[in-house]
């Protein structure tokens, strides 16, 4: 499905959303939150992270799959990467409490269509999902503002902190033990080739 197809298909009907998490209670809670905005979005189903999410989303004819980065059985970004790699007729959006810029950049590199924080209201989430379904790439406004302010005060020669790939919370660099890491050590960040994101 092309961007034009997505726009045409969702313009006159609610966006079809599939929720993915490893906790049914969270899925039910999100469903209830979005039910208040049924004129914009319709939750057509939920899937546990251990299920075949791709098949379920296809069967339910989803426009958007909404998933978290912090899943118990697998990494949410890993799951997002697997879904995007299949070039599905739906878009993948991260909905998380993780406001680490490195995770945001990593998600955008993988090709997700949105990175949103759970601090937003149900109405904001519904609005953003409509934009995503219609072809836009959305970054949470809180993160976008913070990144823009930092970028405005950085010199041309400074590396962008968010460009460095994120590591797990307990993961250490493979080439040096924690005891041997020196203060001030840093690597040059890789160049970025990211989709143009809309900051709401």
N, C-alpha and C positions, 0 to 999 in steps of 0.2 A: 504494500500500500504506500503510495507516494504522499508527500505533504499535501498536495492538492486533494487527493482522495480523502485524507483525514479531515481536511477542512469541510469538504462537501458532506461527509458522512455524519459529522457531529454538529453541524450548524443548526439543525432543526430538531435535535433530540438531546436528551441528557447523555453525558459521557459515560460509557460503560467501564466500570472500575473493578479490578480484581485485587483483593488485599492479601498480602503474603506476610506471614510471621510464624514464629515457632510456638506461639501461645494463643490459643483460641479466645481467651478472654480479651486480649488486645484487639483481635480481629473483630469481635462482637462490639467492643467499645468504639472502634473507628467506624464501624457500620452505623451505629447509632448516631454518632456525631455527624456523619455525612447525610443521614436520612432526612435531616432538617433542610437539606438543600437539594431535594430530589428534582427540582426543576433544572438544575445544572448537572448533577452527577447522579448516577445510579450504581450502587454496589451490586454487581451481579453474582458475586461469589467470593469465597475466601479459600486460601490454600495454605496448608502448613508447609514450612520450608523443606520438610522431608519428602513431600509429594512431588509428582511430576508437574511442576509449575507451568512449564511451556505447554504441555498438552491440555491442562485445565484451562489456561488462559485462552488458548485457541478454541476449545470447545465452547467456552462462554462468550466468544466473540468480543473479547476485551479491547477497549481503546487504550487503556492505561493499566499497567501493573504497578502497584504501590508496595514497596518493600523497605525493610529496615536494614541497616548495616550491621547491627549487632544481633546475630542469631546464634543459638547455642550449637547447633549441629554443623553449621557451615558459615562462611563469611558472606554477609549480604552483598558485598562488592563482587565476590566470586560468582555468586548466583546471578547477579546483574550482568556480569561479563558473559556468562554462558547464555543468558537469554538474548542479549544484544547480538552475540555472534551468530545466532540463528536467523538474523534479519527478519524478525517477526512482524506481523501487521499491527502490532501494538507498540506503545512507548513505555519505557521503564523509568520510574521515578523513585528516588531514594527519599524516605521519610524517617527521620532519625533524631536522636538527641545529641549526636556527635557533631560538634561545631568545629572540629579540627579542619583547618584550611587544606591540609595535605590530603585528607580524605575526600574533600570536595574536588580538588584537582584530579585526584586519581579516578574518581567517579566520572568526571567529564572526559578524561582520556579514554575511558572504557566505552563511552558513547551513550551514557544515560541522558535522558531528556529533562531531568530536574533533580535538584538537591534541596530538600525542604526540611526545616526543623519542626519538631513537635510542639514548640512553643506557640505556633500560630493557631488562630481560631479555625473553626470548621468552615466558616464562610471564606476565609482567606485560602484555605486548602482547596475548597471547591473551585474558587476563581482560578487558582493556579493550574488545577487539573484540566480545566477547560482550555486554557492557553496552551498547555502541553499537547493536548489532543489535537489542537489546531496547528501544530507544527513548530511551536516555540520551545526554546530551551530556557528553563527557569532556574535561577539561583535564589535561595532564601534572601529576602530583603535585609535581614539583620546581618548576615554574613557578607552580602554584597556591599553594604555601607561600610562595614569595618575594613574590608579589603580595599575599597576605593580610597578611604582616608589614609590608609597606610601607604598605598601606592603613590598618592599625591605628595608624600613627604620623603620618598625614597630617592636617592641620587641615581643617576644613569648607570653607575658602575656597581650598584648593590644588587646582589642576587635575590630573587623573590623567594621568601621562605616557603611559601605554599607549593613551590615547584618541586621540592624534594619529595620523593615517594614516601608515603606513610608506612610506618612499621607498626606491628601490633603493640599493644600497651606494655607487654612484658618482653618483647623481642629486642635483642641487642645486636649491634653490627657484627657480622660474621668475621671480619678481618681483625678485630681488636676486642679484647676482653674489657668489661666495665672498669676494672682496676687500672688499665693502661690507657684509657681514654683521657686525653688532656683537654683542659678548658681552652676554648677558642678554636679547636679543630673544626673544620667544616669542609664540605665538598662543594664544588661548583654545581649549581642546579642544572638539570637537563633542560634543553630548549623545549618550549611548549608548542603543541599544535592542537589547539582546542577548538571545539565548535563555539560559535558566537552565542553567548548566553544573554538572555534578557534579565535584567535586575529589576525585580518588582518592588 
